Amino acid sequence: MNFKHSFLFIGSLLLTFWLLISFSPKPKIVTSDLAVTSMLFYTVLDYPSQLKTSQPNTEIPFLDNSYVAFKEALAFKESQGKYGAVNTLGYLGKYQFGVSTLELLGIKNPRVFLNSPALQEKAFLVNTKRNKWVLRRDIKRFVGKKINGILITESGILAAAHLAGPGNIKRYLRSYGAIGTKDAYGTDISSYMRKFSNYNTSFVTAQKKPDLALP
C-alpha cells in the first residue's frame, strides 16, 4: 500500500467515526423531584444567615410590675432618669425633688443630693414610705374603686403623691376627684393615677419616720 492509499484509508476511518458520533442518540438528563429537593436543602444549609435574617423579629420585651419598674418608670417621666437633671423651677435629680421636700427628709445640701445617685435612690424610697404612711387609711378605703373612670390602685396613689404631695391626694380621693390639682407644667393627679396604676408597690412599707441613713 503506497502513501496515497494509506492517506485515503485513514481519512475514511475518521469520517466513519465522526458520522457515528453525530447521529448517535444523546443520553437524557433527568432531574427528579428528589434531586431538586436535595439541591434546595443544601442551599439552605449553605446560607443559614440568610434564612435567619429573613425571619421577622417577634420578640417582645418583658416588662414587669415590680417596685423597681415602678420607680424607674416614674423617674423616666420626671427626668428621663437623669440624676443630674434640674428643671426650670429648680426641682432636682432623677425624681425631681423640691428643696422643701428634701429638707423635710433631712437633706440640707441640694448640691450634695444632686451629686449622689445613692442618696437620690434612698430619698425616693424614704419619701415613698412616708407618703404611704400618711395615706395608709385612704389606700385601704379607695383602692379598687373608680374615680373619674380611673381604677384607684396603691401604686397610682403613691405616684400621684410624689407629684402633688400626700395632702393633695387626700383631698382628691375624699372629694372623689372633685378637688384636684396640677403641677406648674399642667400635669394633674388623675394622669398619674392612670399612668402608674399597674405596679406592685407592696415592697414599700408604710413608715412615719423612715431612716434616711445610707449603709
Number of C-alpha atoms within 10 A of each C-alpha: 5 6 8 8 10 10 10 10 11 10 11 10 10 10 10 10 10 10 10 10 10 9 8 8 8 8 6 6 6 7 8 9 9 9 11 10 11 11 11 12 11 10 11 12 10 11 10 10 10 10 11 10 9 8 8 7 8 6 6 6 6 6 7 12 16 15 17 14 15 21 23 16 17 21 19 13 15 20 19 14 18 16 21 17 17 16 12 6 10 12 18 25 26 26 26 26 23 14 16 12 13 18 12 10 18 13 16 13 11 17 10 12 20 19 13 14 16 12 17 22 15 15 25 20 19 23 24 24 22 22 23 25 20 18 21 14 11 17 20 11 12 18 15 13 12 13 17 10 9 16 16 22 23 25 27 26 29 28 25 24 24 21 23 19 15 22 12 18 27 20 15 18 19 14 12 15 16 12 14 17 18 14 10 8 7 8 13 16 26 22 15 22 24 19 17 22 22 18 20 18 21 11 10 15 15 18 17 14 12 17 14 16 10 8 4
